[in-house]
C-alpha cells in the first residue's frame, strides 16, 4: 500500500460526508418548518458527533446548538441556525472544490 492510499481514502470519506450534509440540511429544513423537535434533536446530535471526525468542528458545534434548541423547543433560534448551516455548507463546498482542482 502506498503512502497516498490512506490519504485518498480519507479524502474520499470526507467528500462523501460533505455530500451527505445536503440531505441533512433538507431534513432539518423540513423538521424546522413542521416544528418536529424530535427530528431536530436527532439530526443535531448526529451532526454534533460526526463533524469533528471529518475535520469539520464547526459542524459539530452547530449540531450541538441545534440539538440544544430542539431539546429546549426554542423554535425562534432554528431558522437562524439553518441559515448558518447553509452558509457553512457553502463555504465547505467552495473549499472542497478548490482543493479538488488544485
Secondary structure, DSSP 8 states (H G I E B T S, - for coil): --HHHHHHHHHHHHHHHHHHHHHHHHHHHHHHHTT-HHHHHHHHHHHHHHTGGGT-HHHHHHHHHHHHHHHTT-HHHHHHHHHHHHHHHHHHHHHHHHHHH-
